[in-house]
Amino acid sequence: MNSIVSFIIVLGVLIFVHEFGHFITAKLFGIKVLKFALGFGPKLIGRRYGETEYLICALPLGGYVKMLGEQPNEEVAIEQRLRSFSAKAVWQRFLVVLAGPLFNLLSAILIFSIVTLITGIPHPLPSTEIGQITPGSPAEKAGFQIGDKIKAINDKPIDTWQEVSETIKNGGGKPLSLTIQRGTEVVTLSGIPASSEVKNLFGEIVDTRYMLGIAQKESLRYEKTTIPGAFSAGMEQTWFYIELTVISLWKIIQQVIPASQMGGPIMIAQMAGQQMEAGWLHLFSFMAVLSVNLGIINLFPIPVLDGGHLFFFSIEALRRKPLTLQAQERLQQVGIVLLGSLMIFVFYNDFVRIFSKG
């Protein structure tokens, strides 16, 4: 139940922000908006205010803004033609479509900024405390324990974890004598570093170095910041996740990241539930990350997605005329097949994860 509630909250907010971007930009250019819908399928709730009908529909996996004259072959009354989407300049139509993904990215900046303003900016504290030991590693065999604090290596005092890493890495695999603070005791342990592969976030081997198989216990202090400082931190976090999203998608194409790692709505619901259990700030941060993902994915030049429409408008601007209706329809059909296949695949992954755990 927790997962369902958090899923509805997260997805509802992200869809609203995305569609509101399209809606407000269309209004700015004088385009008549006929419908503003959250969800697809049968209408659950509907109210008309002014010229726009606002809807909540049964399937909460998306939303849409229906504008007058949005379809190339749509008939529009002469007196309404100037307010139709198709009558607007190509740059205006481009901005209306771009506004959806752009609002997702802007909302991520806002959420990250608010969270940073509440929690403060994290700063790592100098620490030599062991927080993780790799099973079967030289450290485990030598008797190291989580919570041990490294005070010296080969009788040389150690103050930071960087000194620990550099000393082990540059030791050439020779035996090391480590002075350890364990509770109230001071003990000396000997370990022989082994040559190990260093992998990056995506599991790619980036280096080979000597290691004992220990990792630092993360220790952070949070420093209160100003609104400009929080905004700057929000921008940095958003840019980090933009880069991470783009690189991750490329790694999937390269098959560095297995396609089986991709998840759909069920996986998102499970993760949202976990984040809500950890606290509202965790849920908001998760929402910001998803907002970045939604914004970037929607910019991909795939027909049906916003990026596909932007691609069509770019071609129209270069050719000084739009693609033929037949060409657009064929490309849209390709896009529908691609997205449909992707949805089936991620749902399959979700169910495989569920039943494999069972």
Order of alpha helices (4+ residues) and beta strands (2+ residues): alpha-beta-beta-alpha-beta-beta-alpha-beta-beta-alpha-beta-beta-beta-beta-beta-beta-alpha-alpha-alpha-alpha-alpha
